[in-house]
Amino acid sequence: NEGDLVWDPMCGSGTTGVEALLMNRRSILSDVNPLSRLLARVKTRYIDRKTLEDAVQRVVDLYSPANENEYPIDSLQAINVDHWFLSETQQSLRGLRRAIESENNEKVREFLLVVFAATIRRVSRATTQQGRLFLDVETACVDALPTFLKRAEIAINGVSSIPNNGEETIEVIDHNLKQPLPTKYSNSTGLVILHPPYFNSYKYSSVNSLELAWLGYDHAIV
């Protein structure tokens, strides 16, 4: 019924939360993967178009490629970054990440980080046609900014068009399904939607290892 609580314990990118929002249901979205929680927060949080467009323009104005000394990202040590990214692409991504980190509004900064995450694999030497990472050198892009801007427009269209009550009706939490759901949720949940990771032939977090590393997470411990 409208207003009832839906729990997605492996929320992935947060689509269940979006659908609950559109159908006037409340939802709890949980995942052990920090990238999933970031995606879920951003996809279900309304921000008006002008605010987002202004933020993207600030990134463009501040952007310039940066080398490892100018903007170090320690978590990149967890992946073979030189295997998956051209050196020019690495500098471009470092420059984008540095520009994004200058955003003072946390919610807007999280939006920009999601756009950044959506850019990473598309400019890498990894194919975007498979879940697992496979080398596809021809797809690599030297300059990540054009791809970032394309993904930003898509994300702006989505975030600026959802209902403006997600932060009141949707909660995103860090929760391992091996542990019981906190009582305040379990006693009131009307529906559990469970669609567990289906990449069962290899470690699930490796699917997003490139994105996690560039966002500052070590995928090996996710």
Secondary structure, DSSP 8 states (H G I E B T S, - for coil): -TT-EEEETT-TTSHHHHHHHHTT-EEEEEES-HHHHHHHHHHTS---HHHHHHHHHHHHHH-----TTTS--GGGGGTTHHHHS-HHHHHHHHHHHHHHHT---HHHHHHHHHHHHHHHHHHSSB-SSSSS--B-GGG--S--HHHHHHHHHHHHHHHTTS-TTHHHHEEEEE--TTS---HHHHTTEEEE-------TTS-GGGGGHHHHHHHT--GGG-
